[in-house]
Amino acid sequence: MTQPQKGICAEPNLHAQYLLLNVIDDDSEAVRAKLARVLDIFEHFESEHYEAMVTGVVAIGTGYWTEVYPGLIPVELMPFPDMQCEDRSAPTMPCDLFIQIRADRLDICHAIGIEVMDLLRLHVEMVEQIRGFRYLDGRDLTGYLYAADNPRGMKRREVAIVNENDPDFSGGSYLHVQRYKHDLRRWHSLSSRQQEQVMGTTQQHNLVSAEQSESSHSVRANIITTESGKAGLIKQGMPYGDMVSQGLMFVSCSASARPFKAMLHSQIYGNGDGDYDRWLDFTNAETGAAFFAPSVTFIREQAKNIESE
C-alpha cells in the first residue's frame, strides 16, 4: 500500500512555514532525487522532536510536473483555474514546487525550512515564503472559526487521498494554494449582525445564523461534495500577517481537482442570481497555484530509479 505524505491529512498545528519555489536549472534528475531527501528532513525532525508534531508536504506544480516526472501524469492534473467576475478574481501565480512545513514549535518550522532551502538552493529561486500561525482557537483573523467543516478522523483520508482508481498516483493529493489579503479595517467596521450576514454563521459557536443567505460565505464556499455526499476537500491553511498586512494562506487537499474548482466558481460567480461570496468584499486573493503531492512511496521510488540507471 502506498504511503501518503503526513501533512495532507494532519490535524492543525500551531505554526507553519509555506515555501513557493521555481526551479531555475535543467537538472530535473537532481531535483527528483532531492525531493526524496526533503522527506528525509521531515522524518528526522519528526523523530528528534516528536513533541512538536512535525508534518510536511512536498508538492509539484502542474507546469513543472512533466519536467521532473516525464511520462507519468495524474489523471486530473490541470493548471490553476484562473477566474474573474467584476471586481472578484482568483489570479494565478504558477510555481514549480510547494513545501509546507508545520509544527507546534516555531523554531522547528524555521530549522526545517533552513535545511530544505540549503538542500534545494542550487536548483531553485524563492517566489514567496509565508509564515502561518494558529489564531486563538483555530480562527481566521476575521474572528470566525476556520475550516470548521473539515472532515474528521478516517474521513480525512477518504476526502484528501487519491485511491486505487488512479493506481500510479494512489496515496497522492491535489493541492490548491492561494494567499488572501484581508481588509480588516473594513471588516471590523461592520456590526456583529452584518458580519453574520457575510459569514452565515455565528462567530462564537459557528452555528448557522438566522442572517444566512445564498451569498453567505458558509453557503458559497461549502457546496463542495463528492458523489457520496461528503465534503470534497480538506482545508489546511492558516492565518498569516504582520503589523502592515494580514490574511489567510489557503491550502486545500483533495482526492480530485474538481471540488476546489467548483468551490471557487461558486464563490466568484455565485449561483447565477448575483449571489457571489460576500466574504470576497473584504479579502482579495493575490496568488493562486495548483500542485500535486505524490505519495511518499512514489517520490522515493522515482529517486531510486535514478540511482539504478
Number of C-alpha atoms within 10 A of each C-alpha: 7 17 13 23 24 16 19 30 26 18 13 19 21 18 25 31 23 24 20 23 24 18 19 12 12 11 12 17 17 15 21 20 20 19 24 20 18 22 19 13 18 21 17 14 19 18 13 10 14 12 11 21 19 28 25 25 22 24 24 24 26 23 18 18 20 14 16 19 15 10 8 11 14 19 12 13 17 16 17 25 19 15 15 13 12 7 9 18 18 24 18 19 16 21 22 24 27 25 20 22 26 30 27 19 17 17 12 22 24 18 11 22 23 11 14 21 17 10 17 18 14 12 18 18 16 14 14 13 14 17 20 23 24 19 17 11 10 19 17 21 20 20 15 20 20 21 17 12 14 16 20 13 11 9 13 21 23 18 25 27 26 24 19 12 9 13 11 18 23 22 26 30 31 29 29 23 23 23 22 22 20 22 17 15 9 11 17 13 10 12 10 12 15 13 23 23 23 25 28 25 23 20 19 9 9 17 10 14 17 12 16 18 17 19 24 24 23 22 20 28 22 18 15 20 16 15 7 7 8 13 22 30 33 25 23 23 25 30 26 24 17 8 5 5 11 17 23 24 26 18 22 23 31 28 25 23 26 17 21 23 17 18 19 20 22 23 27 24 20 21 15 8 9 11 17 25 26 20 22 19 15 17 19 21 20 14 18 22 27 29 29 28 27 27 26 20 18 20 21 19 14 17 19 14 12 12 10 6 5
